Every structure is written in structure tokens, then in C-alpha cells.
Amino acid sequence: MNEEVPIAQDPNDLVTLEYIVTKGDFSNSTEFSMYIEKQAVLRNIGYFEMLLEYCEDNAIEPIAVASFVTSSLKEKIRAEAEEMNLLKKKKSNKLPP
């Protein structure tokens, strides 16, 4: 997660990918994901929409934040996508009532 990416001509000017994505606002992926979740609830928008909005506002490609999204947030995004029929629902081993 602390992959170094050159951002300047001088090879000594390296920063971590984490810093580029979070602009130093978050110390770990849990803080980042909690921020996204809280903002989505406060603004009454979907988690995925909030994540994309964060990327757009900070000029970041969505793929760059993938490693900062916790499994909890991923599951919430998956559930939203299933509800909107964008993903097939997970099969359960339970019998219908």
C-alpha cells in the first residue's frame, strides 16, 4: 500500500501512493472508508456515488482508491449494486420462507 510513485522530474522527490490519493487527510484505509461512509449518509447519496465524487473532487482515478476501500465498504457498495440490479445477487443456501 505504500507504493512509491514519482511525481517530479527529480528521482529523489518520491511520495507514497497513499499520500497522493488521500492528500494526507487519512492515516489508513479505515479512516478513508469511514469518511466515505459518513459523507454518503450525511449527504443521503450512495456509497459508490460518494466514492466517485471524492475521486472527481480530488482528480484521482477511481482505480487508485481501490486499495483504500475496506471490506465493509466494499460489501455496502456491493449491496447497493445488487439492489439496483447492477450485480447479480449472491446465492444463499437458505430455503425461501
N, C-alpha and C positions, 0 to 999 in steps of 0.2 A: 504494500500500500504506500510505501514511501519511495516510490519510483522517482528517480531524478530526471527531470526534463529540462533541456537547455532552453532558456528564454532570451538569451542575448548572444551577441557575437563572441564575447569572451567566454571560453570554456570554464573559467572559474566562477562564473555567475550562474549557478545552478540552484533551483528551488525544487521542493518536492511537489509531486502532482497533487497531494492533499492540500497544500497551501494554495496552489493555483485554483483548484476547484472551490475551496471554502473561503478563500481570501483571508485565512487566518481567523475566521469567526468561530470555528468549531474545533475542538481539540480531538474529537474522534467521531467515528461513524454514528455512534449512538446519539450524540448531541445533534448531528446533522439531521438524522432521521426524525428525531423528536421535534426539531424546528419545523420540518416539512409537515409533520402530522398536526402540530398545534396550529400552524398557519392555515392549513386546509380546513380545520374545524372552525377556527375563528372567522374565516372568510366564507365559510359554507360552500366550498368547492371540493372537488375530488382530490384525492392524494396524488394521482398521476398528473392531473392538471396543475397542481401546486408545484410538483417537481419540475415539470416542463417550464412553468413560469419562472421558477428560480433560475433554471438554466438560461432562459432567454434574457432575464434581467441582468445576469452576470456574464453574458456572452460565453457560455460554456456549452459544448456539445453534450447532449444527454448521455451518451455512452461514457463520458468522463466521470459521471457521478455514480455509475453502477456499483463500484466497489464501496461506496459510502452509504448505500441503502441497506439497512438492517433486514434480517429475515422477517421481522414483524411488519415492517413497512411493505416489503415485497408481497407478503400474504394479503395485506389490506388492498394493495393495488390489484392483485390477482382477483380478489373477491369482487372488487368494483368492475373489473373487466368481465367477469363471469355474469354479473348482474346485468350488464349492458350487452350480453351475448357476443362479446368480442373474443372470448375464450370459451372453450367447452368446459362445462362444469366437471369437477373431479368426480369420478365414480366412487360411490361409497359402498361398503359391504353390508350396509343395513337394508333390511327389508322395508318397503313402504308401509305406512301405518294403515 
